[in-house]
Amino acid sequence: MDITEVFCHNCKKVLGKYNNEFYSETQIGDVVKMIHASHIREGHDLVIRSIKK
């Protein structure tokens, strides 16, 4: 199963995990823009990374 994580380098924590079967990269980008916008506004460095389990 492939999972995509949204990780914040400043907070050192995972903000969300999304299954690649249900979310495409563009959908995950839209989720980051809407849900994690406060982190982006504060200048935090978010990374979207893939994990295979």
PyMOL commands that set and color helices and strands:
alter all, ss='L'
color gray80, all
select helices_A, chain A and resi 25-35+37-41
alter helices_A, ss='H'
color red, helices_A
select strands_A, chain A and resi 2-8+13-19+46-52
alter strands_A, ss='S'
color yellow, strands_A
deselect
rebuild
show_as cartoon
